[in-house]
């Protein structure tokens, strides 16, 4: 398919371990977003990439969270020293061009459970 | 600060009834508004994006309206079916991101 893909679909880890979540955006989309969906918190923005520009990291909740986007395509969200409050569904989205005003297309998400 | 609100949080209707889902926003200079559907354990599926210059947008049984002056968007789903059961979210752009409402969880009873 030509949609946004994410892997893994589910991840169970122990508190204190590091995890990496992957996102493959729609081919040709220059903008990529990460969001987190927690029970009781709704959907919250984490980070935004646009081409080769510096990413907008304003939504990252702590310095344990980081993300990269290599070659303007695939992105990896890394959470170091996971905590139980990091348990959530992590959603990736992409859009054709820059900015939140463009229609965003979402992947299926990665469900992270921290024990 | 932009806020997006969806009331009610949950809605149950019998099959065949029309669904009316509400979304309120505080930004009168809204650029566009996007409606999504989310099935349990799944990602978000984009349903409709309505530009600020439009008053409504239609796709099949779905119709979304936008009233900037009152700060409201409404998603109408005609002749609801059990397969329409899902959570419906609205979102508006805020800088480089979308700001989401809390969603309305819909159950269509056969």
Interface residues (C-beta under 8 A of the other chain):
Chain A: X4 X6 X33 X35 X42 X43 X45 X48 X50 X56 X59 X91 X93 X98 X99 X100 X101 X103 X104 X105 X106 X107 X108 X109 X111
Chain B: X31 X32 X34 X36 X41 X42 X43 X44 X45 X46 X49 X89 X91 X93 X94 X95 X96 X97 X98 X99 X100 X101 X102 X103
